Every structure is written in structure tokens, then in C-alpha cells.
Amino acid sequence: MSPAQLISLTESALMLILTLVGPLLLTSLIVGVFVGLLQALTQIQETTLTFVPKLVAMGLVFLLMLPTIGQALGQFMAKISDMIIHG
């Protein structure tokens, strides 16, 4: 494997990671800020209040992102397969 192919594969892997994890992390960040703001305004310091809305929101985003995740993983696997076949 040439250095150029290795760099291309690494770049594709990093973009894949951002595609898969980015929306989930962004959702968690936004929900966490809103819940933290709500807790600060109401002075409710319940620990489960921070986790449950994040889990629900991230679950919904994950379900909505499943086609995109499948397509991204399929394209990455096709790229790796082409590299293996064509050397």
C-alpha cells in the first residue's frame, strides 16, 4: 500500500467517523444545554433529568440517521474492497 493510498484511506475513515458520530454529539450538546438551562432556571438538581432527555433525543436522531449511516458504511467498505482487489 502506497503512502498516498494510506493517507486517502485515513482521510476517508475520519470523514466516516464525523458522519456517524457528529449528529449524535451535536444533539447531545444541544439537549444538554437546554436541560442545563432549565435546571438553572428552576433550581431542580435531579441527576436523571440530564440523562433521560439526552438518551431519548439521541435515540431518535440515531433512528433518523440509520439510512445515512448505512450508506456511509457501505461506501467506505466499497472503497476498502476496491483497494484490496486492485492492490
N, C-alpha and C positions, 0 to 999 in steps of 0.2 A: 504494500500500500504506500503510495507516494505521500509526501507531506501535504501536498495540495488537496488530495482526497481526504486526508485525516482532518485538515482544517475545515473542509466543507462539511464533513460528517459531524464534527463537533459543533459547528455553527447551526446545522440543522437540528441537532439534539437540544441545544439551548433554546432555539425558537420553539421547539416542540414543548419543552418544559414551560415556557412562558404562555404558550397557547392553552395548555392544560390547566395550569395552576393559577394563572393571572386572574381570570374572572372569579374564582373561588376566594382568593385572597382579597380582592377588591371588595367583594360582597361582605366578607367578614369584617373588613375595615370599616365600611360604611355603617353596617348594622351595629358594630361595636361603638362607634362614635355616637350614634343616635341613642343607644341604650345607656351609654355613659352620661350623655347629656340629660336624659330622662332621670337617671339616678341622682345626678347632681341637683336637678331642679326639685325633685320630690324628696330628697334625702332618704330614699329607700336603698339600703345596702344589702340586698339579697344576692348571694353569690350565684344561685341558679338562674337569676334573671339575666345574667350576662351570657350564659352558655346556651340556653334553650332557643332564644331567637336567632343566634348565630347558626346553630345546627339546622334549624328549620329553613332559614334563608339559604344556607349553603347547600342543603339537600335539594331545594327547588332549583337553584342555579345549576347544580350538577345534572339534574334530570333534563333541564333545558339545553345543557351543553353536550349531552351524550352524542348527538349526531356529529357535532363538530369534533369532539374528542375522537370518535371512531374514524372519521375522515382523516384527521391529522396523524393518528397512529398508523392507518393504512398507507398513507403517502410516505411516511418515514420508513415503514417496513419495505415498501416497494423500492425505495432508494437504496436501502441496505442490500436487498436482494439483487438489484442491478449491479451493485459494486461487487458482490460475491460472484455473480455469474460472469461478468465481463472483466473481472480481475482488476 
